[in-house]
Amino acid sequence: MANKSRKSQSLLNGALILSLSTIIVKIIGVIYKIPLTNMIGTVGRGYFDSAYSLYVPIYTISMAGLPVAVSKMVSEQMALGHYRDVKMIHKISKRLFLMMGILGTLLMLILSYPYVLIVHNKSVLPAVLVIAPAIFFCCVMSIYRGYYNGLRNMNPTAVSQVFEALGKMVFGLICARYTISHGYARYEAGLTVYGKTVANETEAMSAIYPYAAAAATAGVMLGTVVGMIYLLLLNRIKGDQISKTELVTAPQPASSLQISNRLIRFSIPVIITSLVFSITNLIDAITVQNRLAHVISNNLTYIRELYAGPLKGVLDADVMSFLYGAYALSLDFRNLIPAITMTLGISAIPALSAAWAVRDRKQEKISIESVMRVTMLIAMPCGIGLAVLAQPILALFYGSGDAASSVPIAVPVMKAYGYTIFLMALSQPMTNMLQAIDKTHIPLISLSIGALVKVIANFIFVAIPSINVYGAIIGTVLCYVIIVIIDIAAITHYTKVKLNYISIFIKPIICGLLCGLAAHMSFAVINRILPDMTVSGHAVKTIICIGAAIVVAAAVYLISILFVKGMARDDIMMLPKGEKIAKILAKYGFIE
């Protein structure tokens, strides 16, 4: 008999919880990264992001496949009532995660020096070394995140993400502030600054930036410790709510060897897929920085003339890091939307895996279409809104600090990614759904082809002096176009689901364009009407204009979605209080 006190979350209910936590995490990230960037400067931000570029693929090797495998296997065994297998999966995954965490940390420490030589930037080394232990703590967290996700309980993952982000922000800002203050105090006292003799303030800050970036990555590492402690305490206090009766009446579990083999067998293609993605981003960072270094060394005068305003006061040795850091500014906003839609994919794994295990074709179609449709409904208005409001948003967040000079470079990047963000938003949920139906090789194929195109595009376009850092956008967009096309073709082929393309794509695109037009016009009108206002150096007028534009755009989008019947009844039914909401919308003819 199932434990009635244990409630499984529906696909969209679980995704809603994860989305809410992701939004909170991203807000915390903005609160963290904006003052951090203004504190450590665009050059220091370049060091910070460069260290992340090595951290992510090694983190992926260490644990990317196992949480997905654990979530999928646990959800399947729960659907079949095999509770002893569920317990055994959790026990075995602990050993695997701990081993991978130790190996991942050691691997990052070993590769740190070769990496900084490859990117021609030894100043990145302190940040790389400091962030390395975070891999181990993330692996410990994933023991519990994957397990609870498989139980259709997204709350532990959601709350731990918030605690992790808070820890990162608090410790990162404190450490960075202390590092900068200490270095600057030594400069004012006429002493060496972190081992370097400096002649002026510009040289002093150049010496401080690498260690300030390292202090910021220390915040990332300590944040993972905070998240890990929360999950350890939660598991000890509440457990998993599988009752003794369920365990006694459940059939004998598979052997440890069988479960280990299945976990590893499923994880390997997922790890390889995630690894290709992460290595692509690593190669992307390497090729962009290498090609930038090449084009700058051969065309320094031209590049300085091209960016005469932004590069004023930047040392020749820091030009490459400055341009890469300016490019990275827009990525904070670009990554926000895929991070939210990624929760749909995470929530889809247990839901779709359970339907696939019992061959429930109707639920498979509902799950697939709901994930794709809701992804588009989120990505289109948000992406177009970011593109339309790129300049005022970047100016608001970065226009008054040390990073202000890089805003003109970041604006075109943010515009381009805003209009194409739906491709990136779709890619991860599609990957997760293919993993849920045991077609883990498909994302590997699509991503490999996309990655190859991306690297070739970087090599060609970044080296063109007039394009330089903007060449990275071309490669990224081409990469995701290929991934989405192949993944959609595969999932429709294997599940035999006939997608409603009008509902999934056409309606969200039309409503998204109306939303963008409303944002553009309302911002322009209000900006013209209101007088200039500043309080303590902050542009109050810009805040009011952006806020008003968002409200107007959101209202136009909501109305247009209702009138074109953009939401399906199945989507609504999977939300909290979904049946009641569906009845109201059906009464007024807003859903079919």
N, C-alpha and C positions, 0 to 999 in steps of 0.2 A: 504493500500500500504506500502510495506517495505521501510525502510529508506535506500536509496542507499549509503549514506555517511558512513553507518556502515558496515564494512567488517568483516565477520567471518573467522577465521583462520581454515585451514584444520587440520586434526589430526596430521600429521607429521610436518606441519608448526608450529602449536602451541607447539608441543613437542620439535621442534628445538629451539624455543625461550626459553622455560623452561630449556632445556638442556644447552644452552649457558649460561644462568644465573646461573645454577647449577655448571657448570665448573668454572665460575668466582667466585662463592661463595666458592667452594672447594679450589681454588687457594688462595683466601683470608684466608680460614681456615688453609691451610698449612703455609702461611705466619704468621698466628696468633699462631697456636698450636706448631709449631717447636720451635720458640724462647720462647714461654710460657713454654713448657716442659723443655727446657734447663734452664729456669729461675727458675721454681718452683721445678725442679727435678722429678725423677720417682715417689718418694713417694707422692709429692704434686699432680702429675698427677693422681695417684691412688685415692686421695681424690676428685679431680675434677670429675673424671668419676663415682665415687661412688655416688656423689650428683646427677649427671645426671640420674643415674639408678632409682632414686626415682622420679625425675622431669618428666621423659618421660611418665610413666603410668598415673600420675595425669593429665598431659597435655592432654593425650589421652582421659581420662574420660571427661575432660572439653570441648573439641572441635573436636575430631577426626571425629565423624560421621556427624556433621552438615555441614562442607564445602562440603563434598561429596554429601549430601542430597540436599543442596542448588544448587550446580552445576548441578546435575542431573535434579532436578525439573525445574530450570530456562531454561535449554537447551530443555527440552521436551515442555514447554509452548511457548518458542520462535519458535520451529518448527511448532507448531499448530497455531501461531499467537495470542496467548492469552497474550497480553502485560500487561493488568491490573493485571493478576495473577502474572506476573513476578515482578511487582512493589510491590505487596502485600507480595510475598515471601521474598523480600529484607527487607521490613519493619518489618515483624515478626521475621526474623532471627536476626535482631539487638537486640531485647529484649532477645531472647534466649541466644545469645552469651555473652552479658553483664552479665546476671545472672550466666551462667556457669563459666565465668572468675572469678567472685567474689568467688563463691563456691569452685572452683579449688584451688585458692590461699589460702583460709582458710584451705582447706583439707590438703594441703602440710605442712602448718605451724603446724597443729595438729599432723600429722604423723611423723614429723621430728625427734623428740626424740625417739619414739619407734623404728624407722628405724635404727638409729645409735646404739641402743642397740642390735638389731637383728644381725647386721653385725659386732658386737664386735669392733666398731671403733667410739668412741665419737668425734674424731678429725674431722670427716666429717660434724658435726653439723653446723659450721659457713657457709660452702658452701651451705648447704641445705637451710638455712634460707634466705640467700641473693638472691638465684635464684628464690624463690617462687613467687614474684610479676610478673615475666616474663610470667606466665600463663595467667594473666589478659590481659596483653598487646598483647599476641599472639591471644587471643580470639577476641579482637577488630580488629586486622589485618585480621582475618579469615572472618569477616563480609563481607569484600570487596573482598578478594581473591576468596572465593567460588562463589560470585555473578559474578564477571568478568570472571571467568573460565566458568561458565554456559553460558555467552554471547559469548563464543568462542573467548575471548580476553585475552591471557595469559600475555600480556605486564605488566599490573599492578602487578601481582604476581611476575613476573621475576624481575622487577626493585626493588620492595620492599624487595625481598630476598637479593639483592646485598647491598642495604642500611643497612639492618639489619646486614649483615655479616661485613660490614665496621665498623659499630658502635661497634659491639662486639670486633673486633680486636683492634681498637683504644683505647676504654675505658678499655678493659681487660688488655692489656699490660701496660697501664699507671697505672692502679690501682694496678696490681701485682708488678710492679717495685717499686712503692712507698711503698707498704706494706713490701717488702723484705728489702729495704733500711732502712726504719724506724726501723724494728726489729733488723737488723744487727748493726745499729748505737747504739742501746741500749746495745747490747752485748759487743761491743767494749768499751762502757763507763762503763761497769761493772754493768749495771742495769738489772732488770728482763726483759725477752723477752716475751711479751704478757702474763704476769702474771706468768711466770715460771722462777725459778732460774736455771741458766745453768752454767756448769763448763768448757765447751770447745765449739769449733765451731760446732762440730757434733751435740751436744745437742741443740745449739742455732738454727741451721737450722731445726732440728726436731720440735722445738717450733714454728718456722716461717711458715713451710709448710701448716698447716691447714688454716691459715689466708691468705696466698698467694693464695691458691686454692679458698678461698671465694672471694678474690678480682677479680680473673679470672671469677668467676660466676657472679660477679657484672657487668662485661663487657657484658656477655650474656644478662642479664636483660636490661641494657641500650641500647643494640643493638635492642631489640624488641621495645623499645620506639621510636627509630629512624625510623624503618620500619613502625610503626603505624602512626606516624606524616605524613610521605610521602603519605600513602593511604588516610588519612583523607583530606589532601590538594587536592590530585588528584580528589577525588570524588566531593569535593565542587566546583572545577574549571571546570572539564570536564563532570561530571555526567556519564550517561550510554548510551547517544545518542539515546534513544527511543523517537521518536518524538511525539508531541501532537496529530498529525493526527492518528498515530498508536494507541495511547491510546483511542481516541474518537471512532474510528471504531472497536476497539476490543470488544469482548463480555464481559458481566458482569463477574467479578472475583468470584471465590469461596469465601466462608465466611472465616473470620480470623480463626475461630475454625477448619474448614475443613483443611485449609492449615497448621495450627499448628499441628493438629493431624497427617497429612501425613508426615510433616517434622520429627516429633518425632518418628512416626512409622517406617519410613525408617532409621532414625539415630540410633535407638536402636541396631539393629543387627550389624550395621557398627561399632558403639562404642564398642559393646561387642567384636567383632572380633579384633579391634585395641587394645582393653584393654587386651585381652588374649595375644596378641603379646607383648605388653609392659610389662604386668605382667610377661610373660615368661622371658623377658630380665631382669626384676627386680629379679625374682626368680633365674635366671641364675647368676646374680651378687651376690646375697645372697648365693646361694649354692656353687658357685665357691670360694667365700671368706671364707665361713664357712668351707668347706672341705679343703681348703688350710690351714686355721688356725689349723684345726684338724691334718692334715698330718705334718705340721711344728712343732706343739707342741710335737708330738710323735716321730718325726724324724729330729729334728733340726740339729743335727750333720751331718746326711746323706745329707740333703738339702744344707747345707753350703758347703759340699764337692762336691756335684753335680754341684753347681754354685759358685765354689770357687772364680773365677775372678769377676763376676758381683756383688757378695754380699760383696766383700771386702769394709770395711768401713761403711757398713749398720748395724745399731743397730738391736739386736734381735727382739725388739718390732716392727721394721719397715719392717721385712722380708716379711710378707704377703702383705703389701701395695706395696712393691717394685715389687714382682712377678706379682701382679695384674696390676700394672702400666705398667710393661714391656709388658704384654699381650695386654694392651689397646693401646700401641704404634702402633701396626699393624692395629688396627681397623680403624684408620684414613684413611688408604689406602683401606682397605676392604670395608668400607662404601661409598667410592667415586663412584664406579661403580653402585651399586644399587640406589644411589641418582640420578644418571643421568638417568637410565632406568625407575625409578619411574615416571619421567616426562611423559613418554609414557602412563603410566596408567592414570595419571591425565588428560592428553589430550584426552584419549580414552573415558572417562566418558561422556562428552557432545556429542561426535561424535557417539558413540555406542548407547547411550540413545536415541538420535534423530532417529537413524535408527530403534531401537527396538520399539519406539513409533508409527512409521508409517509402521512397518513390512517390511522394506526394506532388504530382505534376502541377496541380493548381497552385499550391503554396510556393512552388519554385517560380512560377510565372509572376505571382504577386510580389515575391521578394525581389526578383530581378528588376521588374519594371518600377517598383517603388523606389529602390535605391537609385536607379538612373534618373528617374523623374525628379525626385527630391534633390538630388545632386545638382541637376540643371536649374531647378527653381531657386536654389541658394546661390549657385555660381554666377549665373547671368546678371542679376541686378547688382550683386556685390562687385563683380569684376568690372562691369561697365561704369558703375559709380566711382570706383577707384581711378579708372582711366580719365573720366570727365573731371574729377576733382583732384587730380594728381598734384598739380602745382600748389594750390592752396593747402592741401594736406601736408605735403612735404615741407612747405614753408612754415606752416604752423608748428610742426614738431621739431624741425631742425634749423629753422631760419634765424634763431637768436643765439646759437652756440657756436662752438668751434667748427661744427660740421656745416655751417650755413653756406660756405663757399661751394660746397659740393652739390647743393640742391639743383642748380640748373642742369647738371650732368645726370642726376637721378630721375628727373621728371620724365624724359622720353622713355626711359627704361620702364617706369611704372605704367605709363600709358600703354605701351606695347603689350606688357604682360596682363594688364587689366582686360583688354579686349580679347585675349586668348586664354584667360585663366580657366575657362570651363574645360579645356582639354586636360590641363593638369589636375583639375578637380575630379574628373571622371576616371583618370588612369588608375588611382589606387583602389577605389571601390570595385572597378572591373577586375583588377588583379586579385583582390580578396574573394570575389565571387567565383572566379575560376579555381582558386585554391580550395574553396568550399566544396566544389564538385569534382575534386581530384584531378583537375587538368592543370597541374602546376607547371607543366612544361611550356604552356602557351605564353604566359607572361614573360618567361625567359626568352623565348624566340622574339616576341615583339619588342621587348626592351633592348635586346642585343642589336637588332636592326636599327632601332631608333638611336641607340647610343653611338653606333658607328657613324650614322649620318651627322649626329651632333658634333662629334670630334672632328670630322672632316670639315664641317661648316665653320667651326671655331678656327681651325688651322688656316682656312682660306680668308674668312671675312675679318677676323680680328687683326690680321696682319696688313689690312688695307688702311693706310694712315687716316683717311677721311672717315672711316667707320670705327676703327679701333675697338674700344670696349663694347660698343653696341653690336658688334658681330656676334657676341654671345647670345643675344636675343634670338637671332635667326636660327642658330643651331638648336636652341631649346624648343622653339615652336615646332620646327620640323620633326624633332624627336617625338613630341607628344602627339602630333597628328598621326604618325605611323603607329604608335602604341595603341591609341584609341580605336583606330580602324581595324587593326588585327584582332584586338581583344573582343570587340563587339561581334565581329564575324565568327569568332570561335565560340563565344557563349551561346549565340543563337543556333549554331550548328550542333553543339553537343546537347543542349537542353531541349531543342526543337521548339523553343519559345518564339512566337511571332510577335515582335515588338511593335508597339503603337508609336511610330516615329513622330507623328504629329503631336501626340500628347507629351512625349519625352523631350523632343527637341524644338519643334516649330513654335509651340505656344510659349515656352519659357524665353526663347530668343525674341519673339515679338514683344512680350511684356518687359523683358530686360532693356530693349531699345527704348521703349516708352519711358521706362524708369530713368535711363541715362539722359534722355532729352529733358525730362522734368528737372533733374538735378542741375543740368547745365543752365537751363533758362532761369530757374529760381535763384541760383547762386548769382548769376549775372545781374538780375533785377535788384535783388536785395543789396548786393555789393554796390550798385550805383546809387541806391536810395540812402543807405546809411552813411553817416559821417565817420571819419576815421576816429577810432577809440583805442586807447592803450591804457593798461593798468599794470604798473610795476614791470614795464617793458614788454608785456604780452599783448598781442593784437586781438583785442576783444571783438572787433568787427569781423575778423576772419573766422573766429570761433562761432559767432552768431550766424554768419553766412553759411558755413559748412553745416552746422546743426540744422538750420532751416531747410537747406537743400536736401539733406538726408530725410527729414520728416516729410517734405513734399514728395520726394521721389518714392519713399516707402508707401505713402498713401496712394499714389498713382499706380504703383506696382500691385498693391493688394487689390485695388478696384479692378485693374485689368485682368488679374489672375482669376478673380471671381467671375467676371463677365465672359472670359473665354473658357471657363470651366477647366482651369489648369491643374487643379487637384483632383485625384481620383478618390472614389469612396473607400477603396482598400487602403489608401494612404491615411485617410482620416481615421479609419477604424483602428489603426495600430497606434494612434496617439492616446495619451491619457484622456479619459472622458470622451473617447473618439465616437462612440455610438451616439451620444447626445449631440455632439458637434455636427455629425453627419446628418442627423435628422433636421437640424435647423437649416443647414446649407441646402439640403434637398428640398425643404419646404419652399425656399425662395428660388429654386432652380439653378443653384450655383454648382451643383455636382450632379452627375447622372446616376 
